[in-house]
Amino acid sequence: MDKITKLKEIIDNNSNIVLFTGAGVSTESGIKDFRSKDGLYNTKYKFPPEEILSHTFFLNNTSEFYRFYKDKLDSRNINPNSFHKYLKELEDDHKLKAIITQNIDGLHTKVGNTNVYEIHGSIYRNRCMKCGKSYDVDKVFNSKDVPKCNCGGIIKPDVVLYEEELDSELIYKSIDAISNADVLIVAGTSLTVYPASSFIRYFKGKNMILINRDSTPYDNIATLVINDELKNVVKKLKETK
């Protein structure tokens, strides 16, 4: 039995599936991932992108942070791709129980999935650091230089930067979903970002599937490893009877 046939059999025979997704899920939509040879971390900026996307840099070089953020992380006009749409179908079929995503682009929600845990935040939520007032995404991306609140405070995106902790409630919900799943599908992530990558160790179900272009540190504990583009996997799944 080939890997796609095996994957389809697992999906067809289960109704308690959880997805854990990373940047590779959104590359077909035109969003660059982070660590591939063409990813954001291999582009040339005045400062390394990993430094720019840190809490310290945001506080000390806010204007430079926003130049990078607005240039590279604006996904307002990006559309969900075939894999996002496939996950919506799985939810509609009452098979998919939750999506835990490291992505901040909002595409899982845009396609219509409802139980999405955005553990690294979302560009669509923004808050004044001084008074706490919430602002929509257009306020941030359409502002000149640093977006400011009516009170004069700096508006910060609700995205988890380096040096910042994940939301404890989202951690609990994500681990609970993974630990109670019968099937865990990990897609489009190198599983190198801690602590998010450690969540999959809570899986106690029968089948863990890793789908990624490259190998990951967790391949040895997976039931099934598929090294391919997600769009190819979806196409083959739909063609498999």
Short mmCIF file of the C-alpha atoms (twelve columns), coordinates in Angstrom:
data_MODEL
# 
_entry.id   MODEL 
# 
loop_
_atom_site.group_PDB 
_atom_site.id 
_atom_site.type_symbol 
_atom_site.label_atom_id 
_atom_site.label_alt_id 
_atom_site.label_comp_id 
_atom_site.label_asym_id 
_atom_site.label_seq_id 
_atom_site.Cartn_x 
_atom_site.Cartn_y 
_atom_site.Cartn_z 
_atom_site.pdbx_PDB_model_num 
ATOM 1   C CA . MET A 1   0.000   0.000  0.000  1 
ATOM 2   C CA . ASP A 2   1.476   3.390  -0.982 1 
ATOM 3   C CA . LYS A 3   1.603   6.293  1.478  1 
ATOM 4   C CA . ILE A 4   -1.275  8.317  -0.012 1 
ATOM 5   C CA . THR A 5   -3.583  5.282  -0.002 1 
ATOM 6   C CA . LYS A 6   -2.610  4.628  3.615  1 
ATOM 7   C CA . LEU A 7   -3.281  8.278  4.535  1 
ATOM 8   C CA . LYS A 8   -6.687  8.213  2.845  1 
ATOM 9   C CA . GLU A 9   -7.579  5.000  4.663  1 
ATOM 10  C CA . ILE A 10  -6.659  6.550  8.023  1 
ATOM 11  C CA . ILE A 11  -8.696  9.699  7.298  1 
ATOM 12  C CA . ASP A 12  -11.705 7.755  5.975  1 
ATOM 13  C CA . ASN A 13  -11.810 5.532  9.058  1 
ATOM 14  C CA . ASN A 14  -11.461 8.212  11.718 1 
ATOM 15  C CA . SER A 15  -13.626 11.062 13.003 1 
ATOM 16  C CA . ASN A 16  -11.370 12.476 15.711 1 
ATOM 17  C CA . ILE A 17  -8.579  14.160 13.721 1 
ATOM 18  C CA . VAL A 18  -6.465  17.128 14.845 1 
ATOM 19  C CA . LEU A 19  -4.148  19.136 12.586 1 
ATOM 20  C CA . PHE A 20  -0.953  20.873 13.660 1 
ATOM 21  C CA . THR A 21  0.167   23.295 10.938 1 
ATOM 22  C CA . GLY A 22  3.097   25.544 10.130 1 
ATOM 23  C CA . ALA A 23  4.271   28.013 7.503  1 
ATOM 24  C CA . GLY A 24  4.469   25.393 4.752  1 
ATOM 25  C CA . VAL A 25  0.671   25.231 4.710  1 
ATOM 26  C CA . SER A 26  0.492   28.782 3.333  1 
ATOM 27  C CA . THR A 27  3.298   28.763 0.750  1 
ATOM 28  C CA . GLU A 28  0.945   27.698 -2.066 1 
ATOM 29  C CA . SER A 29  -1.037  30.873 -1.325 1 
ATOM 30  C CA . GLY A 30  2.097   32.933 -1.964 1 
ATOM 31  C CA . ILE A 31  3.255   33.467 1.619  1 
ATOM 32  C CA . LYS A 32  6.936   32.729 2.163  1 
ATOM 33  C CA . ASP A 33  7.846   30.266 4.867  1 
ATOM 34  C CA . PHE A 34  10.667  31.010 7.280  1 
ATOM 35  C CA . ARG A 35  13.436  28.434 7.092  1 
ATOM 36  C CA . SER A 36  13.543  27.089 3.546  1 
ATOM 37  C CA . LYS A 37  16.206  28.341 1.127  1 
ATOM 38  C CA . ASP A 38  13.740  30.946 -0.190 1 
ATOM 39  C CA . GLY A 39  12.231  31.696 3.228  1 
ATOM 40  C CA . LEU A 40  12.112  34.944 5.153  1 
ATOM 41  C CA . TYR A 41  15.119  34.060 7.286  1 
ATOM 42  C CA . ASN A 42  17.297  33.774 4.189  1 
ATOM 43  C CA . THR A 43  16.437  37.209 2.804  1 
ATOM 44  C CA . LYS A 44  18.709  40.210 3.239  1 
ATOM 45  C CA . TYR A 45  17.697  43.032 5.555  1 
ATOM 46  C CA . LYS A 46  19.505  45.664 7.561  1 
ATOM 47  C CA . PHE A 47  18.939  43.341 10.546 1 
ATOM 48  C CA . PRO A 48  18.367  39.548 10.584 1 
ATOM 49  C CA . PRO A 49  14.602  38.784 10.430 1 
ATOM 50  C CA . GLU A 50  14.856  36.682 13.595 1 
ATOM 51  C CA . GLU A 51  16.196  39.746 15.412 1 
ATOM 52  C CA . ILE A 52  13.534  42.025 13.921 1 
ATOM 53  C CA . LEU A 53  10.782  39.662 15.102 1 
ATOM 54  C CA . SER A 54  11.867  39.831 18.738 1 
ATOM 55  C CA . HIS A 55  10.276  41.638 21.673 1 
ATOM 56  C CA . THR A 56  13.444  43.611 22.377 1 
ATOM 57  C CA . PHE A 57  13.730  44.803 18.785 1 
ATOM 58  C CA . PHE A 58  10.050  45.800 18.719 1 
ATOM 59  C CA . LEU A 59  10.547  47.995 21.782 1 
ATOM 60  C CA . ASN A 60  13.878  49.501 20.721 1 
ATOM 61  C CA . ASN A 61  13.429  49.754 16.935 1 
ATOM 62  C CA . THR A 62  9.653   49.960 16.497 1 
ATOM 63  C CA . SER A 63  9.772   51.842 13.207 1 
ATOM 64  C CA . GLU A 64  12.196  49.334 11.658 1 
ATOM 65  C CA . PHE A 65  10.050  46.463 12.999 1 
ATOM 66  C CA . TYR A 66  6.987   47.856 11.249 1 
ATOM 67  C CA . ARG A 67  8.824   48.365 7.973  1 
ATOM 68  C CA . PHE A 68  9.580   44.631 7.888  1 
ATOM 69  C CA . TYR A 69  6.179   43.603 9.311  1 
ATOM 70  C CA . LYS A 70  4.162   45.597 6.769  1 
ATOM 71  C CA . ASP A 71  6.373   44.488 3.903  1 
ATOM 72  C CA . LYS A 72  6.459   40.770 4.645  1 
ATOM 73  C CA . LEU A 73  3.545   39.745 6.872  1 
ATOM 74  C CA . ASP A 74  0.511   41.411 5.286  1 
ATOM 75  C CA . SER A 75  -1.788  38.544 4.265  1 
ATOM 76  C CA . ARG A 76  -5.024  40.541 3.913  1 
ATOM 77  C CA . ASN A 77  -5.234  39.929 0.163  1 
ATOM 78  C CA . ILE A 78  -3.971  36.342 0.285  1 
ATOM 79  C CA . ASN A 79  -6.484  33.579 -0.376 1 
ATOM 80  C CA . PRO A 80  -6.692  30.107 1.178  1 
ATOM 81  C CA . ASN A 81  -5.243  27.341 -0.988 1 
ATOM 82  C CA . SER A 82  -6.225  23.767 -1.796 1 
ATOM 83  C CA . PHE A 83  -4.968  22.414 1.529  1 
ATOM 84  C CA . HIS A 84  -6.888  25.020 3.571  1 
ATOM 85  C CA . LYS A 85  -10.004 24.125 1.569  1 
ATOM 86  C CA . TYR A 86  -9.418  20.415 2.164  1 
ATOM 87  C CA . LEU A 87  -9.303  20.999 5.916  1 
ATOM 88  C CA . LYS A 88  -12.620 22.869 5.680  1 
ATOM 89  C CA . GLU A 89  -14.076 19.792 3.951  1 
ATOM 90  C CA . LEU A 90  -12.773 17.564 6.748  1 
ATOM 91  C CA . GLU A 91  -14.460 19.767 9.328  1 
ATOM 92  C CA . ASP A 92  -17.713 19.796 7.333  1 
ATOM 93  C CA . ASP A 93  -17.537 15.987 7.295  1 
ATOM 94  C CA . HIS A 94  -17.256 16.045 11.112 1 
ATOM 95  C CA . LYS A 95  -13.812 14.444 11.007 1 
ATOM 96  C CA . LEU A 96  -11.598 17.395 11.935 1 
ATOM 97  C CA . LYS A 97  -11.957 18.484 15.571 1 
ATOM 98  C CA . ALA A 98  -9.312  21.236 15.834 1 
ATOM 99  C CA . ILE A 99  -6.481  22.999 14.046 1 
ATOM 100 C CA . ILE A 100 -3.480  24.141 16.045 1 
ATOM 101 C CA . THR A 101 -1.477  26.520 13.890 1 
ATOM 102 C CA . GLN A 102 1.792   28.392 14.223 1 
ATOM 103 C CA . ASN A 103 0.679   30.706 11.400 1 
ATOM 104 C CA . ILE A 104 -0.423  34.297 11.958 1 
ATOM 105 C CA . ASP A 105 -1.933  34.794 8.482  1 
ATOM 106 C CA . GLY A 106 -5.530  33.940 9.450  1 
ATOM 107 C CA . LEU A 107 -6.086  31.693 6.403  1 
ATOM 108 C CA . HIS A 108 -7.534  28.770 8.377  1 
ATOM 109 C CA . THR A 109 -10.203 31.101 9.716  1 
ATOM 110 C CA . LYS A 110 -10.692 32.850 6.359  1 
ATOM 111 C CA . VAL A 111 -11.575 29.547 4.656  1 
ATOM 112 C CA . GLY A 112 -14.186 28.863 7.347  1 
ATOM 113 C CA . ASN A 113 -12.631 26.472 9.858  1 
ATOM 114 C CA . THR A 114 -14.069 27.242 13.271 1 
ATOM 115 C CA . ASN A 115 -11.987 25.501 15.951 1 
ATOM 116 C CA . VAL A 116 -8.602  27.105 15.232 1 
ATOM 117 C CA . TYR A 117 -5.986  27.721 17.918 1 
ATOM 118 C CA . GLU A 118 -3.575  30.383 16.635 1 
ATOM 119 C CA . ILE A 119 -0.817  29.760 19.144 1 
ATOM 120 C CA . HIS A 120 1.483   32.428 17.680 1 
ATOM 121 C CA . GLY A 121 -1.303  34.988 17.353 1 
ATOM 122 C CA . SER A 122 -2.835  36.702 14.333 1 
ATOM 123 C CA . ILE A 123 -2.254  39.842 12.293 1 
ATOM 124 C CA . TYR A 124 -6.002  40.451 12.566 1 
ATOM 125 C CA . ARG A 125 -5.836  41.269 16.275 1 
ATOM 126 C CA . ASN A 126 -4.016  44.385 17.469 1 
ATOM 127 C CA . ARG A 127 -3.989  46.250 20.741 1 
ATOM 128 C CA . CYS A 128 -2.719  49.523 22.188 1 
ATOM 129 C CA . MET A 129 0.123   48.881 24.616 1 
ATOM 130 C CA . LYS A 130 -0.925  51.862 26.737 1 
ATOM 131 C CA . CYS A 131 -4.722  51.686 27.120 1 
ATOM 132 C CA . GLY A 132 -5.513  48.234 25.725 1 
ATOM 133 C CA . LYS A 133 -7.907  49.390 22.998 1 
ATOM 134 C CA . SER A 134 -8.319  46.908 20.133 1 
ATOM 135 C CA . TYR A 135 -7.742  47.836 16.501 1 
ATOM 136 C CA . ASP A 136 -8.425  46.016 13.242 1 
ATOM 137 C CA . VAL A 137 -5.784  44.902 10.805 1 
ATOM 138 C CA . ASP A 138 -6.258  47.825 8.396  1 
ATOM 139 C CA . LYS A 139 -5.369  50.339 11.077 1 
ATOM 140 C CA . VAL A 140 -1.921  48.760 11.379 1 
ATOM 141 C CA . PHE A 141 -1.073  48.129 7.739  1 
ATOM 142 C CA . ASN A 142 -2.532  51.397 6.428  1 
ATOM 143 C CA . SER A 143 -0.805  53.591 9.002  1 
ATOM 144 C CA . LYS A 144 2.234   55.669 8.192  1 
ATOM 145 C CA . ASP A 145 5.282   54.477 10.102 1 
ATOM 146 C CA . VAL A 146 4.327   53.232 13.617 1 
ATOM 147 C CA . PRO A 147 0.552   52.792 14.193 1 
ATOM 148 C CA . LYS A 148 -0.641  54.855 17.144 1 
ATOM 149 C CA . CYS A 149 -3.742  54.697 19.312 1 
ATOM 150 C CA . ASN A 150 -6.005  57.693 19.918 1 
ATOM 151 C CA . CYS A 151 -4.438  57.885 23.371 1 
ATOM 152 C CA . GLY A 152 -0.972  58.181 21.867 1 
ATOM 153 C CA . GLY A 153 0.142   54.663 22.729 1 
ATOM 154 C CA . ILE A 154 1.839   52.308 20.272 1 
ATOM 155 C CA . ILE A 155 -0.375  49.629 18.724 1 
ATOM 156 C CA . LYS A 156 1.185   46.152 18.845 1 
ATOM 157 C CA . PRO A 157 0.034   43.181 16.756 1 
ATOM 158 C CA . ASP A 158 -1.231  40.195 18.709 1 
ATOM 159 C CA . VAL A 159 1.591   38.012 17.398 1 
ATOM 160 C CA . VAL A 160 4.033   36.153 19.604 1 
ATOM 161 C CA . LEU A 161 7.519   37.565 19.068 1 
ATOM 162 C CA . TYR A 162 10.754  35.911 20.095 1 
ATOM 163 C CA . GLU A 163 11.298  36.331 23.870 1 
ATOM 164 C CA . GLU A 164 7.527   36.366 24.456 1 
ATOM 165 C CA . GLU A 165 5.498   33.560 26.035 1 
ATOM 166 C CA . LEU A 166 2.621   31.745 24.391 1 
ATOM 167 C CA . ASP A 167 -0.871  32.340 25.743 1 
ATOM 168 C CA . SER A 168 -1.383  29.848 28.576 1 
ATOM 169 C CA . GLU A 169 -5.057  29.217 27.745 1 
ATOM 170 C CA . LEU A 170 -4.199  28.412 24.114 1 
ATOM 171 C CA . ILE A 171 -1.440  26.083 25.276 1 
ATOM 172 C CA . TYR A 172 -3.919  24.203 27.468 1 
ATOM 173 C CA . LYS A 173 -6.544  23.951 24.694 1 
ATOM 174 C CA . SER A 174 -3.966  22.826 22.127 1 
ATOM 175 C CA . ILE A 175 -2.461  20.143 24.340 1 
ATOM 176 C CA . ASP A 176 -5.940  18.956 25.335 1 
ATOM 177 C CA . ALA A 177 -6.975  18.632 21.676 1 
ATOM 178 C CA . ILE A 178 -3.788  16.758 20.742 1 
ATOM 179 C CA . SER A 179 -3.867  14.424 23.746 1 
ATOM 180 C CA . ASN A 180 -7.495  13.443 23.028 1 
ATOM 181 C CA . ALA A 181 -7.126  12.968 19.266 1 
ATOM 182 C CA . ASP A 182 -7.148  9.562  17.583 1 
ATOM 183 C CA . VAL A 183 -5.224  10.940 14.593 1 
ATOM 184 C CA . LEU A 184 -2.722  13.802 14.542 1 
ATOM 185 C CA . ILE A 185 -1.658  15.215 11.181 1 
ATOM 186 C CA . VAL A 186 1.347   17.543 11.322 1 
ATOM 187 C CA . ALA A 187 1.646   19.550 8.109  1 
ATOM 188 C CA . GLY A 188 3.980   22.165 6.681  1 
ATOM 189 C CA . THR A 189 6.281   22.614 9.655  1 
ATOM 190 C CA . SER A 190 9.916   21.777 10.351 1 
ATOM 191 C CA . LEU A 191 9.013   21.253 14.034 1 
ATOM 192 C CA . THR A 192 12.016  23.269 15.173 1 
ATOM 193 C CA . VAL A 193 10.244  26.153 16.952 1 
ATOM 194 C CA . TYR A 194 9.998   25.529 20.678 1 
ATOM 195 C CA . PRO A 195 7.749   25.255 22.647 1 
ATOM 196 C CA . ALA A 196 5.135   24.736 19.928 1 
ATOM 197 C CA . SER A 197 6.966   21.758 18.434 1 
ATOM 198 C CA . SER A 198 6.906   19.962 21.795 1 
ATOM 199 C CA . PHE A 199 3.093   19.866 21.794 1 
ATOM 200 C CA . ILE A 200 3.012   16.809 19.564 1 
ATOM 201 C CA . ARG A 201 4.655   14.756 22.313 1 
ATOM 202 C CA . TYR A 202 1.289   14.834 24.112 1 
ATOM 203 C CA . PHE A 203 -0.305  12.757 21.367 1 
ATOM 204 C CA . LYS A 204 -1.505  9.390  22.679 1 
ATOM 205 C CA . GLY A 205 -3.597  8.256  19.722 1 
ATOM 206 C CA . LYS A 206 -3.018  5.601  17.106 1 
ATOM 207 C CA . ASN A 207 -1.733  7.453  14.030 1 
ATOM 208 C CA . MET A 208 0.594   10.451 13.735 1 
ATOM 209 C CA . ILE A 209 1.210   11.605 10.168 1 
ATOM 210 C CA . LEU A 210 3.961   14.080 9.244  1 
ATOM 211 C CA . ILE A 211 3.595   15.853 5.889  1 
ATOM 212 C CA . ASN A 212 6.428   18.221 5.025  1 
ATOM 213 C CA . ARG A 213 8.786   18.898 2.138  1 
ATOM 214 C CA . ASP A 214 11.799  18.092 4.298  1 
ATOM 215 C CA . SER A 215 12.477  15.704 7.164  1 
ATOM 216 C CA . THR A 216 11.763  16.761 10.763 1 
ATOM 217 C CA . PRO A 217 13.245  15.806 14.160 1 
ATOM 218 C CA . TYR A 218 10.057  13.836 14.893 1 
ATOM 219 C CA . ASP A 219 9.961   11.586 11.805 1 
ATOM 220 C CA . ASN A 220 11.079  8.586  13.853 1 
ATOM 221 C CA . ILE A 221 7.968   8.624  16.053 1 
ATOM 222 C CA . ALA A 222 5.433   9.059  13.226 1 
ATOM 223 C CA . THR A 223 3.197   6.329  11.835 1 
ATOM 224 C CA . LEU A 224 3.524   7.802  8.368  1 
ATOM 225 C CA . VAL A 225 5.949   10.364 6.885  1 
ATOM 226 C CA . ILE A 226 5.185   12.011 3.528  1 
ATOM 227 C CA . ASN A 227 7.824   14.345 2.072  1 
ATOM 228 C CA . ASP A 228 5.914   16.242 -0.589 1 
ATOM 229 C CA . GLU A 229 4.176   19.526 -1.345 1 
ATOM 230 C CA . LEU A 230 0.805   19.745 0.389  1 
ATOM 231 C CA . LYS A 231 -0.959  20.662 -2.868 1 
ATOM 232 C CA . ASN A 232 0.319   17.385 -4.356 1 
ATOM 233 C CA . VAL A 233 -0.885  15.420 -1.331 1 
ATOM 234 C CA . VAL A 234 -4.393  16.917 -1.594 1 
ATOM 235 C CA . LYS A 235 -4.519  16.246 -5.342 1 
ATOM 236 C CA . LYS A 236 -3.472  12.617 -4.850 1 
ATOM 237 C CA . LEU A 237 -5.920  12.135 -1.966 1 
ATOM 238 C CA . LYS A 238 -8.806  13.321 -4.147 1 
ATOM 239 C CA . GLU A 239 -7.705  11.025 -6.974 1 
ATOM 240 C CA . THR A 240 -7.406  7.970  -4.702 1 
ATOM 241 C CA . LYS A 241 -10.517 5.810  -4.623 1 
# 
